């Protein structure tokens, strides 16, 4: 973990210097100059933070030992998960910015309209499937499948007849599983873009509707969620990043050439996965201990 943080820090500092030099060179288009100015200062901050945290995350570091003592057992994976998510985000951002013609020069085209079914016009989103879509969809799919596997494990090995707590757990993991699998499919097949395009309204409202359904689920299962505070915090951070992504998309921040909603959406999916892993770890471990 410490080595990964150090490498990330160096990469971000090199990228910050690169974009700072580009901005000063006068060779960029106005759009590219806006991007270079926008990213170089955050890159300095993130790079410096990674280099500061790297020695603190050494296995023998007092800080690392204290974190292990403070975090509950199911949350021990949190530190590694956050580093993994940060590494994925860093690779994505650097690859994205390396696509010079797309990020620094041109604008993306989001969809085309096609005439289908004879006289019935149907708008088909033609938004390109990007690296962000693949990464985001993968994280959501893993979170959903993990929740469904936990639900299946609890169903197969829980004592009969099921208690109210057992039934609540099964419903909870079923909702998480099917919800995240649906969002993964939406990411690749563009369900909400298709609906928004054909009903002539901003598809960002559908994302807000998804967040509303998630909020209702959290209210219904608040006791279950709050039983593991660290996992609940991860779920809350996922919802926060999802909301920021929806806001960025709603107000078309992508017109500034860089697409912050993609980073926000991947962060949301990563935190959702971390939350599911922690809840699942706790419930599966508790069931195993009861059966001993």
Secondary structure as a PSIPRED ss2 file (coil, helix, strand):
# PSIPRED VFORMAT (PSIPRED V4.0)

   1 X C   1.000  0.000  0.000
   2 X H   0.000  1.000  0.000
   3 X H   0.000  1.000  0.000
   4 X H   0.000  1.000  0.000
   5 X H   0.000  1.000  0.000
   6 X H   0.000  1.000  0.000
   7 X H   0.000  1.000  0.000
   8 X H   0.000  1.000  0.000
   9 X H   0.000  1.000  0.000
  10 X H   0.000  1.000  0.000
  11 X H   0.000  1.000  0.000
  12 X H   0.000  1.000  0.000
  13 X H   0.000  1.000  0.000
  14 X H   0.000  1.000  0.000
  15 X H   0.000  1.000  0.000
  16 X H   0.000  1.000  0.000
  17 X H   0.000  1.000  0.000
  18 X H   0.000  1.000  0.000
  19 X H   0.000  1.000  0.000
  20 X H   0.000  1.000  0.000
  21 X H   0.000  1.000  0.000
  22 X H   0.000  1.000  0.000
  23 X H   0.000  1.000  0.000
  24 X H   0.000  1.000  0.000
  25 X H   0.000  1.000  0.000
  26 X C   1.000  0.000  0.000
  27 X C   1.000  0.000  0.000
  28 X C   1.000  0.000  0.000
  29 X C   1.000  0.000  0.000
  30 X H   0.000  1.000  0.000
  31 X H   0.000  1.000  0.000
  32 X H   0.000  1.000  0.000
  33 X H   0.000  1.000  0.000
  34 X H   0.000  1.000  0.000
  35 X H   0.000  1.000  0.000
  36 X H   0.000  1.000  0.000
  37 X H   0.000  1.000  0.000
  38 X H   0.000  1.000  0.000
  39 X H   0.000  1.000  0.000
  40 X H   0.000  1.000  0.000
  41 X H   0.000  1.000  0.000
  42 X H   0.000  1.000  0.000
  43 X H   0.000  1.000  0.000
  44 X H   0.000  1.000  0.000
  45 X H   0.000  1.000  0.000
  46 X H   0.000  1.000  0.000
  47 X H   0.000  1.000  0.000
  48 X H   0.000  1.000  0.000
  49 X H   0.000  1.000  0.000
  50 X H   0.000  1.000  0.000
  51 X H   0.000  1.000  0.000
  52 X H   0.000  1.000  0.000
  53 X H   0.000  1.000  0.000
  54 X H   0.000  1.000  0.000
  55 X H   0.000  1.000  0.000
  56 X H   0.000  1.000  0.000
  57 X C   1.000  0.000  0.000
  58 X C   1.000  0.000  0.000
  59 X C   1.000  0.000  0.000
  60 X C   1.000  0.000  0.000
  61 X C   1.000  0.000  0.000
  62 X H   0.000  1.000  0.000
  63 X H   0.000  1.000  0.000
  64 X H   0.000  1.000  0.000
  65 X H   0.000  1.000  0.000
  66 X H   0.000  1.000  0.000
  67 X H   0.000  1.000  0.000
  68 X H   0.000  1.000  0.000
  69 X H   0.000  1.000  0.000
  70 X H   0.000  1.000  0.000
  71 X C   1.000  0.000  0.000
  72 X C   1.000  0.000  0.000
  73 X H   0.000  1.000  0.000
  74 X H   0.000  1.000  0.000
  75 X H   0.000  1.000  0.000
  76 X C   1.000  0.000  0.000
  77 X H   0.000  1.000  0.000
  78 X H   0.000  1.000  0.000
  79 X H   0.000  1.000  0.000
  80 X H   0.000  1.000  0.000
  81 X H   0.000  1.000  0.000
  82 X H   0.000  1.000  0.000
  83 X H   0.000  1.000  0.000
  84 X H   0.000  1.000  0.000
  85 X H   0.000  1.000  0.000
  86 X H   0.000  1.000  0.000
  87 X H   0.000  1.000  0.000
  88 X H   0.000  1.000  0.000
  89 X H   0.000  1.000  0.000
  90 X H   0.000  1.000  0.000
  91 X H   0.000  1.000  0.000
  92 X H   0.000  1.000  0.000
  93 X H   0.000  1.000  0.000
  94 X H   0.000  1.000  0.000
  95 X H   0.000  1.000  0.000
  96 X H   0.000  1.000  0.000
  97 X H   0.000  1.000  0.000
  98 X H   0.000  1.000  0.000
  99 X C   1.000  0.000  0.000
 100 X H   0.000  1.000  0.000
 101 X H   0.000  1.000  0.000
 102 X H   0.000  1.000  0.000
 103 X H   0.000  1.000  0.000
 104 X H   0.000  1.000  0.000
 105 X H   0.000  1.000  0.000
 106 X C   1.000  0.000  0.000
 107 X C   1.000  0.000  0.000
 108 X C   1.000  0.000  0.000
 109 X C   1.000  0.000  0.000
 110 X C   1.000  0.000  0.000
 111 X C   1.000  0.000  0.000
 112 X C   1.000  0.000  0.000
 113 X C   1.000  0.000  0.000
 114 X E   0.000  0.000  1.000
 115 X E   0.000  0.000  1.000
 116 X C   1.000  0.000  0.000
 117 X C   1.000  0.000  0.000
 118 X C   1.000  0.000  0.000
 119 X C   1.000  0.000  0.000
 120 X C   1.000  0.000  0.000
 121 X E   0.000  0.000  1.000
 122 X E   0.000  0.000  1.000
 123 X C   1.000  0.000  0.000
 124 X C   1.000  0.000  0.000
 125 X C   1.000  0.000  0.000
 126 X C   1.000  0.000  0.000
 127 X C   1.000  0.000  0.000
 128 X C   1.000  0.000  0.000
 129 X C   1.000  0.000  0.000
 130 X C   1.000  0.000  0.000
 131 X H   0.000  1.000  0.000
 132 X H   0.000  1.000  0.000
 133 X H   0.000  1.000  0.000
 134 X H   0.000  1.000  0.000
 135 X H   0.000  1.000  0.000
 136 X H   0.000  1.000  0.000
 137 X H   0.000  1.000  0.000
 138 X H   0.000  1.000  0.000
 139 X H   0.000  1.000  0.000
 140 X H   0.000  1.000  0.000
 141 X H   0.000  1.000  0.000
 142 X H   0.000  1.000  0.000
 143 X H   0.000  1.000  0.000
 144 X H   0.000  1.000  0.000
 145 X H   0.000  1.000  0.000
 146 X H   0.000  1.000  0.000
 147 X H   0.000  1.000  0.000
 148 X H   0.000  1.000  0.000
 149 X H   0.000  1.000  0.000
 150 X H   0.000  1.000  0.000
 151 X H   0.000  1.000  0.000
 152 X H   0.000  1.000  0.000
 153 X H   0.000  1.000  0.000
 154 X H   0.000  1.000  0.000
 155 X H   0.000  1.000  0.000
 156 X H   0.000  1.000  0.000
 157 X H   0.000  1.000  0.000
 158 X C   1.000  0.000  0.000
 159 X C   1.000  0.000  0.000
 160 X C   1.000  0.000  0.000
 161 X C   1.000  0.000  0.000
 162 X C   1.000  0.000  0.000
 163 X C   1.000  0.000  0.000
 164 X H   0.000  1.000  0.000
 165 X H   0.000  1.000  0.000
 166 X H   0.000  1.000  0.000
 167 X H   0.000  1.000  0.000
 168 X H   0.000  1.000  0.000
 169 X H   0.000  1.000  0.000
 170 X H   0.000  1.000  0.000
 171 X H   0.000  1.000  0.000
 172 X H   0.000  1.000  0.000
 173 X H   0.000  1.000  0.000
 174 X H   0.000  1.000  0.000
 175 X H   0.000  1.000  0.000
 176 X H   0.000  1.000  0.000
 177 X H   0.000  1.000  0.000
 178 X H   0.000  1.000  0.000
 179 X H   0.000  1.000  0.000
 180 X H   0.000  1.000  0.000
 181 X H   0.000  1.000  0.000
 182 X H   0.000  1.000  0.000
 183 X H   0.000  1.000  0.000
 184 X H   0.000  1.000  0.000
 185 X H   0.000  1.000  0.000
 186 X H   0.000  1.000  0.000
 187 X H   0.000  1.000  0.000
 188 X H   0.000  1.000  0.000
 189 X H   0.000  1.000  0.000
 190 X C   1.000  0.000  0.000
 191 X H   0.000  1.000  0.000
 192 X H   0.000  1.000  0.000
 193 X H   0.000  1.000  0.000
 194 X H   0.000  1.000  0.000
 195 X H   0.000  1.000  0.000
 196 X H   0.000  1.000  0.000
 197 X H   0.000  1.000  0.000
 198 X H   0.000  1.000  0.000
 199 X H   0.000  1.000  0.000
 200 X C   1.000  0.000  0.000
 201 X C   1.000  0.000  0.000
 202 X C   1.000  0.000  0.000
 203 X C   1.000  0.000  0.000
 204 X H   0.000  1.000  0.000
 205 X H   0.000  1.000  0.000
 206 X H   0.000  1.000  0.000
 207 X H   0.000  1.000  0.000
 208 X H   0.000  1.000  0.000
 209 X H   0.000  1.000  0.000
 210 X H   0.000  1.000  0.000
 211 X H   0.000  1.000  0.000
 212 X H   0.000  1.000  0.000
 213 X H   0.000  1.000  0.000
 214 X H   0.000  1.000  0.000
 215 X H   0.000  1.000  0.000
 216 X H   0.000  1.000  0.000
 217 X H   0.000  1.000  0.000
 218 X H   0.000  1.000  0.000
 219 X H   0.000  1.000  0.000
 220 X H   0.000  1.000  0.000
 221 X C   1.000  0.000  0.000
 222 X H   0.000  1.000  0.000
 223 X H   0.000  1.000  0.000
 224 X H   0.000  1.000  0.000
 225 X H   0.000  1.000  0.000
 226 X H   0.000  1.000  0.000
 227 X C   1.000  0.000  0.000
 228 X C   1.000  0.000  0.000
 229 X H   0.000  1.000  0.000
 230 X H   0.000  1.000  0.000
 231 X H   0.000  1.000  0.000
 232 X H   0.000  1.000  0.000
 233 X H   0.000  1.000  0.000
 234 X H   0.000  1.000  0.000
 235 X H   0.000  1.000  0.000
 236 X H   0.000  1.000  0.000
 237 X H   0.000  1.000  0.000
 238 X H   0.000  1.000  0.000
 239 X H   0.000  1.000  0.000
 240 X H   0.000  1.000  0.000
 241 X H   0.000  1.000  0.000
 242 X H   0.000  1.000  0.000
 243 X H   0.000  1.000  0.000
 244 X H   0.000  1.000  0.000
 245 X H   0.000  1.000  0.000
 246 X H   0.000  1.000  0.000
 247 X H   0.000  1.000  0.000
 248 X H   0.000  1.000  0.000
 249 X H   0.000  1.000  0.000
 250 X H   0.000  1.000  0.000
 251 X C   1.000  0.000  0.000
 252 X C   1.000  0.000  0.000
 253 X H   0.000  1.000  0.000
 254 X H   0.000  1.000  0.000
 255 X H   0.000  1.000  0.000
 256 X H   0.000  1.000  0.000
 257 X C   1.000  0.000  0.000
 258 X C   1.000  0.000  0.000
 259 X C   1.000  0.000  0.000
 260 X H   0.000  1.000  0.000
 261 X H   0.000  1.000  0.000
 262 X H   0.000  1.000  0.000
 263 X H   0.000  1.000  0.000
 264 X H   0.000  1.000  0.000
 265 X H   0.000  1.000  0.000
 266 X H   0.000  1.000  0.000
 267 X H   0.000  1.000  0.000
 268 X H   0.000  1.000  0.000
 269 X H   0.000  1.000  0.000
 270 X H   0.000  1.000  0.000
 271 X H   0.000  1.000  0.000
 272 X H   0.000  1.000  0.000
 273 X H   0.000  1.000  0.000
 274 X H   0.000  1.000  0.000
 275 X H   0.000  1.000  0.000
 276 X H   0.000  1.000  0.000
 277 X H   0.000  1.000  0.000
 278 X H   0.000  1.000  0.000
 279 X H   0.000  1.000  0.000
 280 X H   0.000  1.000  0.000
 281 X H   0.000  1.000  0.000
 282 X H   0.000  1.000  0.000
 283 X H   0.000  1.000  0.000
 284 X H   0.000  1.000  0.000
 285 X H   0.000  1.000  0.000
 286 X H   0.000  1.000  0.000
 287 X H   0.000  1.000  0.000
 288 X H   0.000  1.000  0.000
 289 X H   0.000  1.000  0.000
 290 X H   0.000  1.000  0.000
 291 X H   0.000  1.000  0.000
 292 X C   1.000  0.000  0.000
